[in-house]
């Protein structure tokens, strides 16, 4: 299974091997300091992640940047070179996916951007999905002596009353027949799950199926990590709105 750390290591390894990339960083774009890096620079940040039973897909923002001359005389060179480096990145992982434990897909909304830091920085930002297609299962859990969950106690079922049987009495829709027993039907609750992952903050939420994101019925876990991936804090909030998660 490809972990986030494994994916980032492979992206950094590509940057180290590419002849035109002189530096690499995993960070929010706002943390770029032109004085502390060599250029061209490859910057990797996370937009979000989508987890389901079949796969885990992480959406990355990957920027390829270079320093613009004050007279913008190298504008064409930067826009051409950084675009080519980005296509090299996609080609490496798309064409050689069998060498890795994940697949890379490029979205259509790659953009050329200019930022003003200590210097003027320009280049392409590629929105790229990286997907691990291994389905979720308990075989991958880091747990010793895994035991199947203990089943719940059986329902309190009763034989139909003999007089009811003789008189042909039927039971309402809130009951079901299991063999010769009459058992109350216990509704099974279903939940909506939402996740959002940024570079240092993760939000995990669930609520009864059909709940609106603006309903104050969500249970949200907010996890904050540092840039090395260590958990700084983990807090759970109940009966809150998913739409208010940034204010928690």
Secondary structure, 3 states (H helix, E strand, C coil): CCCHHHHHHHHHHHHHHCCCCCEEEECCHHHCCHHHCCCCEEEEEEEEEEECCCCEEEEEEEEEEEECCCCCCCHHHHHHHHHHHHHHHHHHHHHCHHHCCCEEEECCCCEEEEEECCCEEEEEEEEEEEEECCCCCHHHCCCCCCCCCCCCCCCCCEECCHHHHHHCCCCCCCEEEECCEEEECCCCCCEEEEEEECCCEEEEEEEECCCCCCCCCEEEEEEEECCCCCEEEEEEEEEECHHHHHHC
